[in-house]
Amino acid sequence: MTGLATNDLQDAFVDCVAACANTPELVPGLVDQIASLGKVASLKDHTDRTTLLEAAISLVYALETPREAMMRHCWAQNTLFASMETVIDLGVFAILSKDEKPKSAADLAKATCADPVLLARILRHLAAMGVILETGPNEYRRTGLSIMLSSQRYSDSYYTVTNCMAASVLALPAQLKKTDYVNPSNGKECSFQRGFQTDLHFFEYMKANPETSSQFNNHMSVYRQGRPKWMDVGFYDVPSLFPNVTQDDVLLVDVGGGIGHDISDFRRKWPDAPGRLVLQDVADVLAQAKSGNLHSSIETMEHDFFTEQPIKGARAYYMHFIPHDWADDNCRKIFKALAGAMKRGHSKLLINENVIPDTNAHWEATSVDIIMMASFASTERTEAQWHQLVESAGLKITKIWSPQKGIESLIECELA
């Protein structure tokens, strides 16, 4: 009886906790912070807006009960995702976002040839989740989010998650259990293969599925929108790269630079920079870059970054989100190949990656870390891990440039 009574008391305690605010002791301070910030914050200022946003999110987390949080995780997020992909496929956002005029679910169903009862159910959930604005019974108006998602370049992000991410993340618990919870390090034997039932590495899978690859490239291009970039004034000291660089010298090599988002931004923001700009990647990716809007002044070069770097003595070799795709052993191969091409006292390696802080990490960085674990058996790294990795390849970190929370840092390296 004593054991049963103890279990009953434990269950009663848990039931009580489940129905109470999660961290009530934080609520008064957060309310005061939001009230204070709301009076002075400029929503056009990135720092002001994100500071207010983080306080508001923290207040939600503190106020909601554990039971409410559980249901948000289990019910709201996956049903939202399914609803979003459905209305994107129907073209609802493009129609809804033509103007500010509210539109009925019936009219939207007629315009998209969807079942009106079905579409009304889905729109109701999207309004409940803040994607669109409800203006009356079965009547809705556009929001900034719905306007954004009327563009395929943005809406492709949802297809990307379905077609090359979600299954691997959902397979992660079973894969970790199978491997006795050892930190993954083999990109061809991780939860990506389990989730998508393939023996291909992520990048091989992308090559075999060109439509998914195109969606992924769109996803990565819009991910960058509105975020400070390393070549922006006030982030990294770009002019420090210019001395002793002639027009015939290579100023910047974008190693594994995809279809050229970053190097194109660099050229646009520093049009008078001296020297040549070179985009390196595999052949099929470069073909996509050339078919896009890549400026004619940007040279392209087919290159596998695990092999010897053919451009010797460039002022800067740049990599964005390359090391986070690979475990440490492969990163060392990449870095050593670059170190062999660098000129002492002149060349720099610029690594544009997340540097996970020891405390108060941002959810975008921690989310990407779990995605990399699942899809690549790789990782986002802390400052200490970056130092250890870089130094193991014969390089040294001279400075880490970090603009603000949740934004990739620029890790500046030289030969040791």
N, C-alpha and C positions, 0 to 999 in steps of 0.2 A: 504493500500500500504506500509505503514511503516513497518508493521509486515512482509510482504512478502520480503521487501528489507532486513530486518534484517536477516531473514532465509537464503536468498540468500548469504549474506555476510558470515554468519556462515558456510554454505556449502562450499563456496569458500575457506574459511580459512582452514577447515578440509581437503579439497582436496589438498591444498598446502602442509600442514603438512604431509599428507600421502605419498607424493612423494619426501620428503626431508630426508636426513640422520637423524636417530633417535635422537642421542645426539652428534651433530658435535663438540661441545666444548671439548669433551673427546678425540677426534681422535688424535690430535698432541701429547698429553702426552702418549697415549697408543702406538703410533708408535715409539716414542723415547724409551719407556720402552722395547718394543719387540726387537728393534734394539740392545739395550744395553744387554739385557738378552741373545740374540742369539749369542753374541760373547763369552760369558763365561759359559753358561749353559751346563751341562753335561746331555745328555738325559738318561743316565743310573742312574742318581741321581734322586730319586723320588721327592724331594723338588724342585730341579731345573726344572725338566720336568713339574710338575704340576703348578708351578708359571708361566712358559712360556705359558702353555696351557690356564690358566685362563686369562692371558693378551690377548691372541689371541682371545678367545671367547668373551671377553669384547669388543675387537675391532670390531668383526663381529656385535655384538649387537649395537654398536655405529654407524657403517657405514650403515647397512641395513635400508631401509626406513620402516616406519610403515606398509605400504602396503606389502612390501616383507616379513616382520615378520609375518603378518597375513596369507599370503599364505603358508609360511613355516609351521605354526601351522596347518592350515586347509587342506593343500594338501600334503605336503611332508611327514609328520610324519606317517599318517595312511596308505598312499599308500606304503611307505617304509616297514611298518610292514607286510602288506599283501604280498608284493613281497618277503620279507625274508622268511616268513613261507612257501610260495610256493616252492621256490628253495631248502629249507631245506628238505621238504617232497620229492622232486624229487631226492635228493642226489647230487645236482649240485656242492656244495662246496667241497665235498669229491673228486670229479673228477677234478675240477678246481685246487685244491690245492695239487695235487700229485707232481707237479714240477713247475719250474719257466716258463715253455714254455707256450706262449699264446695259447688259444684255441678258436676256432670259435663258434658262437652261434649254427651253424648247427651241428657241431661235438658234442657239449654238448647236443643238442636236440636228436641226434641219440643215444647217450650213455644212455640217461634217458628215451627214448621212449616218449618224449614230442613233442607237435606240434612245429615245428621250428619257425613259425611266432609268436606264443604265447611266447615262451621262449625268443626270440630276444627282444620283447617289455619289458619283465620283466628285462632282463639283462641290457638293456639300462638305465632303471631307477636306478638300483643298482649302475651302474657306475656313473651316475649323482649325486648320493648321497654318493659316496666315499667308497662304500662297496667293489667293485672290481675295477680294473684298466683297462681302455679302451686303447688298443694298436693299434687299427685300426678299420675300418668299421666292425661292428659285431664281433669283436675279443677282448678277455679279458684275463687278467692275475690275478693271485691270489694276495691277500694282507694279512697282519697279521690277519685282521678280518675274512677273508674267511677261512684262515687256522684254526683259532680257532673254527669256526662254522662247520668245518668238523667233530668235535667231538660231539656226542650226548649229552654228559654231559653239554656242553655249549649251543648247539642249542635248548635243551629242554626249555631254558628260554623263547623262543618265544611262545611255546605251553603253558607254564605256564601262561603267561599274557593273552592269549586268553581264556584259560580254567578256570581260577579262579581269574582274576584281572580286566581285561579291562571293562567288563560289569558293575561291581560295581562302578568303577571310573566314567564311562559315565553316570551312573544313579544318581550320587551324586547331581548334581544341582536340579533335580526334588525332590529328597528325602529331601534336605535341605529346599526347598520351602515348601514342605508338612508340615515340622515340624517348620515352622516359623523361620528358621535359628538359631535354638538352637544347641549348640555344641553337637554332638552325644555322647551317653554314653551307649547305649544298643546294644551289638553285635548281638543280635537276631532280632533287628528291625532297621536295617540300610540299606544303599544302596546296600550292598551285596545281601540281600534277594530280593530287588527290581530288581537288575540287572540280577540275575541268576534265578529269579522266583522260589525261594525255601523258606522254613521256617527253614532251617538248619543253624546253626552257621557255620562259615568258617571251623573250625576244624571238625565238624560233616560232612560237605560236602566233605572234604578231605578223611575222613574215608570211605565215601560211594562211592568215586571215586578213587580207588587205583592207576590207571594209572596217573591221574592228581597229586596225592600225590607224586608219584615217580618223576615226572617232577619237581614239586615244590622243592623236596629235592635236585635234581641236580642243580636247579637254585640257591638255597641258598649255595650250596657247591662252585660253581664257583664265586659267588658274593665275596667270601672271598679271591680269588686269587689275589696276588700282593698287598694286603693291610696289613699294620702293624697289628700284633696281640698282645694282651695284655701280652702274655707270652714271647714275643721277648725281647732280651737284649736291654735295653735303653728305654723300655716302662714302665712297672711296675716292682717294686723291688721284683721279684719272690723269691729270696733267703731269704727274710725277713719272709717268711712263714715256713721255714724249722726248726728253733730252737724249741726244746722241742717236736718234732714229731718223734715217733718211727715207726718202720716198721709195727707195728700192729695198729697204729693209722690211722684214715682217714685224709689224707691231703686235698683232694679236692672232693667235691660232685658237679657234673655237673647237676643241677636241670633243668629238662625239656630239656635235652641236645640233643634231637633228635637222629640221628644215630651216634653221637659221633665225629663230626668233630673237635670240640674244645678240648675235653679231649684227643683225639688222638694226636693232635698237641702238647699239653702240654707234653704228655709222650715222644714223639719223640724229643722234644727240651730240656727236662729235664729228661733224662733217669735215672739219679742217685738220683732223688728227693726222700726223705724218705716218708714212709707212703703209704696208699692205695688210689687208684683212683676209684671213683664210678660214674657210669652213671645212671641217673634216667629219666624215661619217662613212657608213657603208654605202654601196652603190645605189640600192633601191631607195634609201632615204634621201640621198643627194638628188636623185631623179625627181622626187617630190618637191625638194627645195627649188630646183631649177624651173619646175613647172608653175611655181608660185610667184611671189613678188620679190624674189631675191634680187638685190641691186646688182647691176652688171659689174660694179667695182669690187664686189666680194668674190674672191677666188674660191673654187671648190676643189677638194682633193679627197679621193677615196683612201680611207685609212682604217685599219684595225688597231685600236689603241692598246692592245696587248702586245703588239709588235713594235719594232724600232721606229721611233719618231723620225720621219724623213726631213722635217724642217729643223735645221740646226741653228741655234743661237737666236731664236726669236726673242723679242723683248718680253712677251707674256704668252704663256700657255694657259688657256682658260677651260674650266670644266664646270658645268652646271648640272647637278643631280646625276653625275656619273658614279662617283664612289659609293653613293648610297644604294646603288643597284647591286653591289658586289660585297662579298665577305672580305675580311682583311687580307687573306692570301692573294686573291685576285687584285685587290687594290694595290698591294705592294708591286705586283707585276706592272700595273698601269703606271704607277709613279716612277718606278725604276726606268721604264722605257722613256719617260719624259726627262728624268734626271740626266740620262745619257745624252740628251740633245741640248741641254741648257748650258749657257755660257756663264761661268762664275763672275759675279759682280755686275751682271747685266740682266740675265733672264730671271723671270719670276714665274711661279706657278700660282694661279688664282683659282681657288676652289670655292664655288658658290653653293653652299650647303647649309642645312640646319646644324646649329651647335646647341644641343640640348642642355639647358641650364640645370644645375644641381637641384634647384627648387623652382616652383612656380612656372613649370613648362606650359606652353600654349597647346591647346587641344589640336590645332592643325598639325603641329610637329609630332605630337604623340600619336595622332591618327595615322599619319604617314609612316611612322615607325612600325606600327602593327601591320599596315599594308605591305611594307617592305619585308617584314618577317614572313608573312604568309605567301607573297607572290615571288619573292626573290631569295629568301633565306638570308637577307641582308639586314642593314640596320641604319638608323639615324644615330649619330655619335655625340658624346659629350666632349667638352674641351679637352679633358685629360685623354680620352680615347683618340682624338684627332692628333694630339702631340705624339702619342705613342706610335700611331700608325705612320705618320709622316716621317718621323725620325727613323723608323725602321727601314725606310726606303732611301736613306742618304740625304734627306732634306731637313729643313728646319722651318718652323713657323716664325715669321718675323712680326706679324700682327694679325689680330682677328678684328675685322670691322663689322660691328653689329648695329644696325640702325634702330631697331625697336623690337619688342616682343612679337614672336610669331613670324618674323621675316628671316629668310635665309641670310646667314652671315657671308662675308667674303674672307676667306682664309688665305693670307698672303704668305707664300713660301719661297725660299731660296735654297741653293745648294748648301749643305752643312759644311 
